[in-house]
Structures are given as structure tokens and as C-alpha cells.
Amino acid sequence: MNVPPVGQSRGARAPGRARRMLLLVAATVGGVVLLHAPRHSVASVSIVLATALVVGLLVVGEHRRPILGIAPVAVAIAITVGASVAAPPRTSNDVWSYTMYGRMITEHGASPYEHTPADFRHDPFFERVSPRWAHRASVYGPVFVGMAALGAWIAGPSPLAARLYFQLFAALALAAVLLAVWRTTRSVAAVAFLGLNPVLAVVVVNGGHNDMLIGGLLLAATLLAVRRHPASAGALVGLAALVKLTAGLALIGLLLWAWRHELRRFAGTLLAAAAAVVVAGYLPVVISASRVLTGADKTVTNASPWNGVIDRLLRHDAWRNVAHPLAPNGTLTGFFYVGILTVLALAVGFGWRASRRARPDEAVGVSLAAYPVAAEYAYPWYAAWGLPVFATDGLNGLGAVVWIQSVVMLAALKLPLAVTAGPVAAALRVVLTYVAPVSVLVAFVVVALRTTRATTVAPKTRRVAVSSELGGGALSG
């Protein structure tokens, strides 16, 4: 039950609650409308930005002065997520690639690391796979390939059952994350921060993306690390890396945090457990999977901070004007490695600064967020890796930057494909694909410097603070 602040009557709170309810309704409507908007259009970009603004106002208001209870927010999230499951995928065709990788095992007796969807053109699901990925073997880890095979076996020839399998899995993963965040923080703002973000509630669930599963595993690993369960935490990070190897970035934050607080045995156990799980998972397919991963496409997405400079060098803008966008290109390959080095520098540098805190949440979050913020190739759903740990960390400025960046990536993805779509689209393209990504990267650096400096634990009290929070399970923020 929400108790009004001292000196404030329930009657005085009524107008504020009504305004919050209007914001909540508008956020819900925005998410549902986005599911039925054109896949690429100025209108879709406008819906994304308007919905995000409304959700942002709601989250900031609830964070500063809680008025709404958890019930109306939970209902709004349930409506949005339910609509996302009911609708066919609108933003991405990844779910059909997942299905084809699973069917390679169940229907064709072939390895998705050694074959591509195009090898099975007669398969009824092949036509649904995006042409861009029809000639690419699976870049996903063995755990997710196994999940895809199970889904293909359950769904059989039914496209409806196939997409519902992945959509429901993403919805359940989001629900589990929201429950964990609520039980950890008791913050309506934190729940809305995740559950009403159009990237998570709409795109991740509607697209059946596996990134919400990664986010859930890494959140659980972080919470287990708080409670000093290094083996379990490491095993969960390993499982997340068996979905996507990039989930291993969480290890940077966890290991730096443990090292900073002189938890040497903890760090060793954590690393050993994660490595054991990854090695055991990849061992049967190590040769073919490594060949796929090392040969993975090295190109740029339109909300990458590198998009502008690459456009100037190659005279194209993120696939749209290129006859063979996935063909090897020395410039793109060079920037791929520059991006990876930037990601690692941000993850290690700011992860080390954030590791001063008594809890590892921020160190893990900044290590994971470094990838979508600074990589050459990133999509909005990658934000699902790190946003959950920012939600348990008190919703600081760094989490807000990562949240905004996910929205910028989604808005950029919704731009009209034609580069001659009109002056409004052209202006939005400049802002969302050239200006905003670089601005977000700069903001990430600036806010990370300020946040990690402000949360320094004094050397003399650090050991006491760690012992108190880890042993007692105290909550920050």
C-alpha cells in the first residue's frame, strides 16, 4: 500500500495519480499501436519516440515520488506483452532463422554450424527467413541451438506454433526478470523501466529474441554473486554465453568487482565455473562453430557510432545502397575490430571504476552495455543484456543512458528503407543514424565517469560494506 508523504493528503495526491494513470495508459496504447504500425516508416519512428517519452516521464515520476502501486503497472505490462505475443513478428525475422536452425536438426539431420538455411530451400520455412541471413550458419551457442531444435520438434510444420514458441519464451523470460527486479527492489519505477520499454515489452517479445533469456541469466548470476555463490553465478554466465558468446562480457564486471574487493577465491571459482560450462557446451561443435564465428559478418548497423564515418568512407549507409552488403570488405572488417577494442576498453575501464561499489550490479551493467553502445554491429534488443541489472541498481544516470540508447536504436531501425523517402525522413535519418549514436556514446562515457566516481567506496570501509551487503543481502538504491 502506498502511504502518502507527511503533510500530503490523499485528496492532494489524486490529481498526481490521475496524471500517472494517463501516462500509463498512453504507454500501453503506444506499445500496442507500434505492433500494428508499418515496419519502416516515419510514423513508426514517431510512435517509438512518443511511447518512449511517455514511459520515461512515468519512470522518472515514479522514481522521484511513488504514487502508483504495482498492480496497474503489472496490468499495463501484461496487456503490452500479451499483444506482442498475439501479433506476428513486426520488426525482425530472426524467429524464422531460429526455426530453420532447429529444423536442420529435427527434420534434416544436419548441423546448423555446417549448413545454412539456403541448403534446404525446399523446407516450408525457408521462404520466411530474411534473405540477408539465408546464407549464414548459426552464430548462436549450443544451448540456444538445442532450444531451437526443441521448438522445431514441438511446432512441426506450424508457423504459428513455431513463432509462439519463441515469443512465449521471451515473454516468460521478461516476466521472470520483472519478478526478480520487483522482489529485489520493491520499486514500481524499476519494473516500469523494463516492462514498458518498447524495445523489451514489444520488440524483444514480439520478435521472440533470445536476448531476454540472456538478460535473465545474467541478472540471476549478478544476484547470486551478491549472495556469494560464485560457482552458480559463473555457471549461469556460462549458460548465457552458450546462447550468445557476447554474454561473456558480464564476466569482466564480475571479475573486476571480485578482484577490487580482494575476493580472490571467489573470482577463481566464478571464472572456472563459467569456463567449464562454455567448454563443455562448445566442445562437440568447437571446430564448425569457431569457423562460423570467425567468419561472421563484419558490417555496420545504422545506429552504430561508426555508421557516419563508414558512410563517408564507403559511400553507403548501413546496407541500403550496397549490392552485396555481406561481401568481405576491408574497411568494414577494420572498423569491426576497432569497435571491439572500444567495447573492451569501455567495459574494462568503467567496469573497474564501477567495481568500487559494494555490489557488482553497475560493474556488470556497464560491461554489458559497452557492446550495444560502441560496437560496429548492434541491434536494439542487445540492450536486454544489461538493462535488468541497471534496474536492480537504483535506476541511476548510466542506466538511463543505456535505456535511451535502446530507444534510439529502435527508432533508427524503423526508418524508411529508401534513402529518398522525403525531407522528414532524411532529417530523422541524420539525427538517428549520425548524430544520436555518437552523442549516446559520449553521454555514456561522461555519465559513467561521473557515476562511478560518485559511488566510490572508501578503502577503509570497503571490506565492511562488502561483508555487510553480501552477507545480509542488503539492497542498494
Buried (B, 14 or more C-beta within 10 A) or exposed (E): EEEEEEEEEEEEBEEBBEBBBEBBBBBBBBBBBBBEBEEBBBEBBBBBBBBBBBBBBBBBBBBEEBBBEBEBBBEBBBBBBEBBBEBEBBBBBBBBBBBBBBBBBBBBEBBBBBBBBBBBEEBEBBEBBEEBBBEBBBBBBBBBBBBBBBBBBBBEEEBEBBBBBBBBBBBBBBBBBBEBBBEBBEBBBBBBBBBBBBBBBBBBBBBBBBBBBBBBBBBBBBBBBBEBBBBBBBBBBBBBBBBBBBBBBBBBBBBBBBBBBEBEEBBBBBBEBBBBBBEEBBEEBEEBBEEBBEEEBBBBBBBBBBBBBBBEEBEBBBBBEBEEBBEEBEEBEBBBEBBBEBBBEBBBBBBBBBBBBBBBBBBBBBBBBBBBBBBBBBBBBBBBBBBBBBBBBBBBBBBBBBBBBBBBBBBBBBBBEEEEBEEEBBEBBEBBBBEBBBBBBEBBBEBBBEBBEEBEBEEEEBEEBBEEBBEEEEBBB
